[in-house]
């Protein structure tokens, strides 16, 4: 069975592209090709350091030492070693470009938020998956149209049904096998058994709800343990708290939701939302 993938964008291709663009920018700016190659391989070595603590501890100190060593102190040794002055200049240029990139890129990769990394490990993400980005989808305009399309009491259910459709589209693009939500049974009006059933009816992928039976105390304890509690209590209005009806439905039916949605071009709404999505780097 194919392993499920996370709804997060791939890091390796983006990292390689960034390294190549950095190397090209250096050459275009007037640096020698050897400096460009130094930037490319320096970034690649830094990525290796970030993935292997043993390799980092074994070799990173040498990179730091060579970075802070004045080039004039080792230039005579390089000339003696390579014999050819021109080749010695190329080696000096490579050292000047290579080791600062290795050390600074390594520091940058290791400065990722440890709380986020702990959260990824909690959900079984590999080291490659932890070096990814979150897909953020703008939803306000779609939300307004949903609010105007149906009875006010169905608004939140309609919002969440549309979220499922958009998540399905992103999952298709990422080749993910399931969706994961933070829904909790009975926590709010939209999370009754009937409403969850109506919401999930809009999803094509399996919907996983790891917090479904947690109470407030258990959820808070989990947030504290993985380091997300302080972020979670910051004042912020999520999209479902906007345009909330005074008396939301607690027993929404699929047919009622579908009747309201029939007033909209659902495929077009999903396509527009996904097209406007943004990848936000985590590390």
Secondary structure, 3 states (H helix, E strand, C coil): CCCCCCCEECHHHHHHHHHHHHHHHHHHCCCCHHHHHHHHHHHHHHHHHHHCHHHHHHHHHHHHHHHHCCHHHHHHHHHHHHCCHHHHHHHHHHHHHHHHHHHHHHHHHHCCCHHHHHHHHHCCCCHHHHCCEEEECCCHHHHHHHHHHCCHHHHHHHHHHHHHHHHHHHHHHHCCCEEECCCCCCCCHHHCHHHHHHHHCCCCCEEECCCCCCCHHHHHHHHHHHCCHHHHCCCCCCHHHCCCCCCCCCCCCHHHHHHHHCCCCHHHHHHHHHHCCEEEECC
